């Protein structure tokens, strides 16, 4: 019975994600870990500073079926967030790169964000270098906060 309910909830969530994308071609969906202080604060801050007007923030902890669906695709939400934008799915460093390109915040945060996640040097994406460091810091922080992995 629980498996049937979980499957129905997963299908409803996927239907919601598809509806957001179909109804609003410039809608942005961010799937993140709501118990991670870095992820949570970044997602909320991004919502405030983005030039994208339609943003849906989905806490992966509230949707375990979605977490397992991504894991089955080789995209562990413990190792990266997922961003849906204009019919494309971006995961991990590519997700951060997508968000950095869409972010219009100026000042120090905007400059650091663009430097770390948009630029490339010698053909190497800075996002692919810095994102794993952030993931490691996230895991250490969650360990000390006694939060379970997704």
Secondary structure, 3 states (H helix, E strand, C coil): CHHHHHHHHHHHHHHHHHHHHHHCCCCEEEEECCCCHHHHHHHHHHHHHECCCCEEEEEHHHCHHHHHHHHHCCCCCCCCCEEEECCEEEECHHHHHHHHHHECCCHHHHHHHHHHHCCEECCEEHHHHHHHHHHHHHHHHHHHCCCCCC
